[in-house]
Amino acid sequence: MSTLPRIAFIGLGNMGGPMAVNLHKAGYTVCSFDLSTVALEKAREQGLETATSAMAAIDDAQVVISMLPASRHVEALYLGEMGVMSQLAPGALVIDCSTIAPASAQKVAAAAQACGTSMIDAPVSGGVAGATAGTLTFIVGGEAAALERARPVLQAMGKNIFHMGDAGAGQVAKLCNNMALGVIMAVTGEAIALGVAHGLDPKALSQMMAVSTSRSWATEVCNPWPGVLENAPASRGYSGGFGNDLMLKDMGLAVEAAMGIGATIPLGELARNLYAMNKQAGRGGLDFSSVVKLLNDKA
Ligand code: NAD
């Protein structure tokens, strides 16, 4: 019989689905749940146990992992009379990998403590490709002892683990990363659009930038101009990748986090508006690099 902890995995979307599969491949017994019957069917095909509700999935679980869209989904899962937190086995460990508001993560962590369980916030970086390959970066907030218990489980899904501080600190760090990414993507698109308007070849310009001082993930991996990088979302009609709406959510969380402490993030606020405009232009479901289309509709 396996000595590995039994895991409940809630939220089998683009990220959660492959993460749960990697735990299963590593030998963990994973009981999974999602509101989508399609996601549940896919999980069964890949060898995971499935449950008919979140409450049923957590039965006997020593570790609960959630990968849900936003704060309200995470709070609804864990808190209140219908929430699973109060039903967890004593000593259970909660790992929330969703990207949510730091204040929301702190609220769930406080509820965990009140119930005699532990919780870490462990949002991820690495996208769907990283979730599938098991190479995610986990950005963790919470007690060091809880992270040590979580570490083997996180290692089955990822490559890098950073402990940023107390509850909510993982979410703060994740928002800092994504705010910078959002700004860098927008300005990279702006620069390439400027070059193209002057008659430059976008591929030649991007190749130069990718080895020069403006190099970044946006020039090397996810170039926003179609046809520059074969595997980038831009070269397949901006499908797949990291959705504009998710980037807009993260930029909104960064703005809220800044306002909460009176910090100023002028570029972050400007870029948040660009992703809001891109959504209004009908591209909310496309990869966030489609923001370049606001600047040059040839993209
Ligand atoms: P997704 O929309 O593909 O998946 C979310 C899943 O949660 C869906 O299958 C949905 O049915 C399910 N769900 C919603 N409420 C539920 C509930 N109460 N109970 C059970 N299931 C429920 O989203 P995703 O792309 O997997 O992203 C998940 C989180 O990871 C988000 O917070 C996102 O910001 C973050 N993230 C995403 C990426 C990415 O590249 N997609 C990268 C890093 C971080």
Boltz pocket constraint, residues with backbone or C-beta under 6 A from the ligand:
constraints:
  - pocket:
      binder: B
      contacts: [[A, 10], [A, 11], [A, 12], [A, 13], [A, 14], [A, 15], [A, 16], [A, 33], [A, 34], [A, 35], [A, 36], [A, 39], [A, 54], [A, 67], [A, 68], [A, 69], [A, 70], [A, 73], [A, 76], [A, 77], [A, 97], [A, 98], [A, 99], [A, 100], [A, 124], [A, 125], [A, 126], [A, 127], [A, 128], [A, 241], [A, 242], [A, 243], [A, 246]]
      max_distance: 6.0
